[in-house]
Amino acid sequence: GLVCAVMDARRGMLYNANFMIRNGKAQRITEDRQISCEELFNEINGKDIFITGDGTELFKKFCEERNFTPQAAEGDFRFVRGIGIYNAAKNCGFKETSHEKLVPEYLRLPQAERERLEKERGIKNGN
């Protein structure tokens, strides 16, 4: 079925990527993205999905408030762990790699950085 990996991006937003599991292998359906709970709900509503990630509770509650109850990971299985990333990569056919090559991919600047840039823009515009 469809696996929705969700991380809480705050303010009703999620970091998300969706995967289809076939024959024990994961196939990426979407790129990594930032998406609202509403947008993701509209995209997956009615489909057989499994939610995992630290945003599971947030998104599951959002779905249940709209009379849709998805399957969800329980307990520690909701959280990203290095061994889980390694096993997922291995199951997807990636060859082993050095840990130096595994780096996070940030989809937006941290809030402090965004606020600093906004302040700088205000100074440049004479505000």
N, C-alpha and C positions, 0 to 999 in steps of 0.2 A: 504494500500500500504506500500511501504518501506520508512521508515524514516531514514535519514542519519543525525545524530547529529555530527556537525563538529566544532572544535575550532581551531583557528589559532595557529599553533605551530612554525610559522616563517620559513623562508627559503624554501618556497614551500611545507611545511609539515603541516599535520593536525593531531589533536587528534580526533579520530572517534570511534563511535560505531553505528551499524545499528540495527534497530528494525522493525519487521513486525507488523502492526496493524490489528488485527482480532477481530471482534465483540466488538470494543471499548477497547480491552486489548492489551498491548504491549508485544511482544515476542522478546527477544534478539536474534539477528542473529549472531552478532560478539561480541567478547570481546572488552574491551577498548583497543585501540591501537594507535600507531603513524604510519601514512601512508602518502605517497606522494600524491599530487593531481592527478598525472598521474596514480598511482596504483588504487586509489579509482575510478577515472573516468573509467578505464578499467573494474573494477569490476561491476559498476552500469550502464554503458552505455547501453541505449536502454530500461532500466527498468523504470517503473512508480515510481518516487521517490519524496520525499519531504525533502528539506534541512532545518535544523534549527541549531542555535548556532552562536557564534560570528564569525565563519569562513564562514558563508553563502555567503557573498558578494564575498570573495576570490574564493570559490569553484564554485559558480554560474558563475562568469566571466570566470574561467578556462573552464567550460563546454561549455559556449556560444561561446568561441573562437574555439571550436571543433564542432560547429553546433548542440549542444544539449542544450535545454533549460528546466531545471528541475523546478518544482514548489518550491517556497522558502517562508519561513516565512518572514513576513514584520515587520518593526519597532522594538518595544520593545520585540516582541515575539521571536526575534533571541537570546536574552540574557538569560543566566542562572539566575534564581531567586530561592530563597529558597522555596517559595510556589509552584513553578513549580515542583521542585524535590519532595516535599512532595506529591503533587497530582499525579505525575507519579508513585511514589512508591505505593501509595494507590490504584491506578487503576491497578497496577500489582499484587495486592493481598498481599503486605507486611503489616504486622500489625504495628500499631503505635509504634514508638520507641523514645528514648530519643535523644535530639540533640547532646549529647556527643558521641553517637555512629556513627554519620554522620561525616566522615572525608574524606578529599580529597585523591585521589589515584594518585600519581605522576608516570608518565610513563617514565620519564627521569630526570636526575639531572638538576638543574638550570645551566645556562651557566657559571656563576661565579664559581660554584663548579666543573664543568667539566674542566675549565681552570686551576683551582688550582691543581687538580689531575694530569693533563698533565704536569704542571710545576714540581710537586713533582717527577713524573716519570722521567723527564729529568734530575733532580738533582741526582737521584739514579743511572741513567745510565751514569753519568759523563758528561752530556751535559751542 
